[in-house]
């Protein structure tokens, strides 16, 4: 398992504990908490945003999004 995929799964676990619309911690805070680089965090968050788990708002933060129905 790559560091990025492991980080992605750890962030998914965090998302599961939050409600829709809640902000997740900043990239800097996640980087410190998970012990990985900000680039790794950013790549994992980008993947989760593409999959519909998160919505990123420039200058505001990253938020849990309503899951899409398949």
Helices and strands as residue ranges (DSSP letters): H 3-16, H 27-34, H 38-50, E 54-57, E 61-64
